[in-house]
Amino acid sequence: MSRTAAEKQFTESDMVQQTAGVICRKDKGVIDEIPGAYKDIDAVMENQKDLTETLHTLKQVVCVKG
């Protein structure tokens, strides 16, 4: 979704919940980067399985913006 749509749909509380376990800012200034604004990676990879081979799965542990 667009950054504007994310800012309208999500709250700081949503940001805290969706980034639990990730070291990052969790304030209103970064709501546009909330994970819920992005496509689900598992669905994306499933839709591309005939084009790709999953070798490793990574977990985000830090996010730097700015």
N, C-alpha and C positions, 0 to 999 in steps of 0.2 A: 504494500500500500504506500501511498505517498507520505512524505514527512508530515504534511499538514493533517492528513487523515489520522495518522498515528497520534499526533498531539491532541486531536479532538476526542479520540476513542479511549486512550489509555490515561491512567493516573500514576502518580508517584508510587502509590501502594501496589499497583500492577507491576511497576518496574522492579520494586523490591522483591515481589514474589517470583517474577520471571527470571531474575538474575541471582537468585539464591545460590550461594556457593561460587559466584564469580566476583572477582575484585574489580569494581568499577564504580563510577559515579552513579548515584541513584536518585538524582534530583530532576526537577522539571526541565532543566536545560538540556537533558539528553533523552527525553521521552521519545523523540523521533527515531532513536536507535533501539527501541525496545524489541526483544526477540519476536514478540507476537506480530510485529509489522512485516515480518519476512515470511516467505513461503516455508512450509515444513520441509526440512531437508530430506527426511525419509521418503516423503511423497515424491519429491523431485528426483531422487536417486532411483526410486522404483519406476518412475516414468522413463528413465534413461537407461534402464538395465540392459537393453540391447546394444547400447553404445559404450557402456563403461563396465569396468570391473572394480569392485570395491576391495581395496587392499588393506586399508586401515580406517578406523573411525576415530576422529579426534574429538576432544571435549574442550570447550572454551573455559579458560580459567582467569583470563584478564581481558579487559577492553580499555583501550586508550582512545579518547576522542579529544580533539582540540589542538 
